[in-house]
Amino acid sequence: MWTNKRLLEKELGSREEAIKEAVKYCEKHDILREFLKLHAGEVLNMLYAEWNLDDAIAFARKEAREDGIEEGKEKNRLEIARRLLAESAAPDFIQKITGLDLETIKNL
């Protein structure tokens, strides 16, 4: 019995094989047999799409997290530059410390 699609995928080596095997299992064990006879292709397509959606969501979350980290780093560099300017640090020194370009520093 396969209740975990990741386990089935690992066991069979690929998602496509895991999905095909799951459909065969259902047909063999009289689970939605008639429905699968008529609609197996549609079911396979929907399952492929679901797994692709899972991957897309995971990827989007990772990208969003990375974007958030970069945004936070940029805000931190700007805050450091503002503080250094308040202490009358030279723009060249601020650029060296923060990595910001001189134009950005001058606009602060």
C-alpha positions in Angstrom: 0.0 0.0 0.0 1.4 3.4 -1.0 0.1 6.2 1.0 3.1 8.5 0.6 3.8 9.7 -2.9 7.3 10.7 -2.1 8.0 7.2 -0.8 6.5 5.7 -3.9 8.6 8.0 -6.1 11.8 7.1 -4.2 10.9 3.4 -4.6 10.3 3.5 -8.3 12.9 6.1 -9.3 10.7 8.8 -10.9 7.5 10.6 -10.4 6.1 9.4 -13.7 6.7 5.8 -12.8 5.3 6.3 -9.3 2.1 7.9 -10.7 1.7 5.1 -13.3 2.2 2.5 -10.7 -0.3 4.1 -8.4 -2.9 4.1 -11.1 -2.2 0.4 -12.0 -2.4 -0.5 -8.3 -5.8 1.2 -8.1 -7.1 -0.6 -11.2 -5.7 -4.0 -10.0 -7.3 -3.6 -6.5 -10.7 -2.4 -7.8 -10.2 1.1 -6.5 -12.1 3.3 -8.9 -11.5 0.7 -11.7 -14.3 1.8 -14.0 -13.5 5.5 -13.5 -9.8 4.9 -14.3 -10.6 2.8 -17.3 -12.5 5.8 -18.7 -10.3 8.6 -17.4 -6.8 7.3 -16.7 -5.2 9.8 -19.0 -6.9 12.7 -17.3 -6.0 11.4 -13.9 -2.4 11.0 -14.9 -2.3 14.6 -16.2 -3.9 16.0 -13.0 -1.4 14.1 -10.9 1.6 15.3 -12.9 0.2 18.8 -12.6 -0.2 18.4 -8.8 3.4 17.3 -8.3 4.7 20.0 -10.6 2.6 22.5 -8.6 4.2 21.2 -5.4 7.7 21.8 -6.9 6.7 25.2 -8.2 5.4 26.3 -4.8 8.6 25.0 -3.1 10.7 26.8 -5.6 8.7 30.1 -5.2 9.1 29.9 -1.4 12.8 29.5 -1.7 13.0 32.4 -4.2 10.9 34.6 -1.9 13.1 33.7 1.1 16.3 34.5 -0.8 14.7 37.8 -2.1 13.8 38.7 1.5 17.3 38.0 2.7 18.7 40.2 0.0 16.2 43.0 0.7 17.2 42.8 4.4 20.9 43.0 3.6 20.3 46.1 1.4 18.3 47.8 4.1 21.0 47.0 6.5 23.7 48.5 4.2 21.6 51.7 3.8 21.1 52.0 7.6 24.8 51.6 8.2 25.5 54.2 5.6 23.0 56.6 7.2 24.6 56.1 10.6 28.1 56.7 9.2 27.0 59.8 7.5 25.5 61.1 10.7 29.0 60.6 12.3 30.5 62.6 9.4 32.2 59.6 7.8 33.6 60.2 4.3 31.6 58.8 1.4 34.6 56.8 0.1 34.9 55.2 3.5 31.2 54.5 3.6 31.4 52.9 0.2 34.3 50.7 1.3 32.3 49.5 4.4 28.9 49.0 2.8 29.6 48.3 -0.8 27.0 50.9 -1.9 27.8 53.1 -4.9 28.7 56.7 -4.3 25.6 58.0 -5.9 23.4 56.1 -3.5 25.4 57.4 -0.6 25.2 61.0 -1.8 21.4 60.6 -2.1 21.1 59.6 1.5 
